[in-house]
């Protein structure tokens, strides 16, 4: 599940990557992913993959920018933590419901 802040960061990384003319495969290689893994494509294509803080630090080095360039300023109005917690609560509810059906 990608929250609004995840989506914002992914879009900013993509914008900076595109502006510098760096291909997804180049980023994959520099991050140490297997050739053809398509990790960056998976992140940018709105799949389940997303960046963690370690990826962002390395991306800042690779793209020769400040890690802060990936984040909204001064901050994002949407409450991504609430989005994430609501998602987790719903996932737990569904899992409990599914377990209940199996027990019957």
C-alpha positions as CSV (number, residue, x, y, z in Angstrom):
1,X,0.0,0.0,0.0
2,X,1.4,3.4,-1.0
3,X,0.3,6.4,1.0
4,X,0.1,9.9,-0.5
5,X,3.6,10.7,0.9
6,X,5.0,7.5,-0.8
7,X,3.4,8.6,-4.1
8,X,4.8,12.1,-3.8
9,X,8.3,10.8,-3.1
10,X,8.2,8.3,-6.0
11,X,7.0,11.1,-8.3
12,X,9.8,13.4,-7.2
13,X,12.5,10.8,-7.6
14,X,11.1,10.1,-11.1
15,X,11.1,13.8,-12.0
16,X,14.7,14.3,-10.9
17,X,15.8,11.0,-12.6
18,X,14.1,12.0,-15.9
19,X,15.5,15.6,-15.7
20,X,19.0,14.1,-15.4
21,X,18.4,11.7,-18.2
22,X,19.1,8.6,-16.1
23,X,17.4,5.4,-17.1
24,X,15.6,3.1,-14.6
25,X,18.1,0.2,-15.4
26,X,21.0,2.5,-14.5
27,X,19.4,3.2,-11.1
28,X,18.7,-0.6,-10.6
29,X,22.3,-1.4,-11.2
30,X,23.7,1.4,-9.0
31,X,21.4,0.3,-6.2
32,X,22.7,-3.3,-6.5
33,X,19.5,-4.9,-7.9
34,X,20.0,-7.7,-10.4
35,X,20.1,-6.6,-14.1
36,X,16.6,-6.7,-15.5
37,X,15.0,-6.9,-12.0
38,X,12.8,-3.9,-12.8
39,X,12.7,-2.7,-9.2
40,X,12.6,1.0,-10.1
41,X,10.0,0.3,-12.8
42,X,7.9,-1.5,-10.3
43,X,8.1,1.4,-7.9
44,X,7.3,4.0,-10.5
45,X,4.5,1.8,-12.1
46,X,2.5,2.1,-8.9
47,X,3.0,-1.5,-7.9
48,X,3.5,-2.6,-4.3
49,X,7.2,-1.8,-4.2
50,X,8.3,1.5,-2.7
51,X,11.5,3.2,-1.5
52,X,12.8,3.0,2.0
53,X,15.1,5.5,3.7
54,X,18.2,3.6,2.6
55,X,17.1,3.7,-1.0
56,X,16.4,7.4,-0.8
57,X,19.9,8.1,0.6
58,X,21.5,6.1,-2.2
59,X,19.2,7.7,-4.8
60,X,20.3,11.2,-3.5
61,X,23.9,10.2,-4.1
62,X,23.2,8.7,-7.5
63,X,21.1,11.7,-8.7
64,X,23.5,14.1,-7.1
65,X,20.8,15.9,-5.1
66,X,19.8,16.5,-1.5
67,X,17.7,13.8,0.0
68,X,15.3,16.6,1.1
69,X,14.6,17.2,-2.6
70,X,12.4,14.1,-2.5
71,X,10.1,15.4,0.2
72,X,7.4,18.1,0.2
73,X,8.1,21.5,1.7
74,X,7.3,22.5,4.3
75,X,5.3,19.3,4.8
76,X,2.4,17.4,3.2
77,X,-1.1,18.2,4.4
78,X,-2.5,14.7,4.0
79,X,-2.0,12.5,7.1
80,X,-0.1,9.6,5.6
81,X,0.4,8.0,9.0
82,X,-3.4,7.9,9.4
83,X,-3.7,6.4,5.8
84,X,-1.2,3.7,6.7
85,X,-2.8,2.9,10.1
86,X,-6.2,2.7,8.5
87,X,-4.9,0.4,5.8
88,X,-3.3,-1.9,8.5
89,X,-6.5,-1.9,10.5
90,X,-8.5,-2.9,7.4
91,X,-6.0,-5.6,6.5
92,X,-6.2,-7.0,10.0
93,X,-10.0,-6.9,10.0
94,X,-10.0,-8.8,6.7
95,X,-7.5,-11.4,7.9
96,X,-9.5,-12.0,11.1
97,X,-12.7,-12.3,9.0
98,X,-11.0,-14.8,6.7
99,X,-9.7,-16.9,9.6
100,X,-13.2,-16.9,11.0
101,X,-14.6,-18.3,7.8
102,X,-12.0,-21.0,7.7
103,X,-12.8,-22.1,11.2
104,X,-16.4,-22.8,10.4
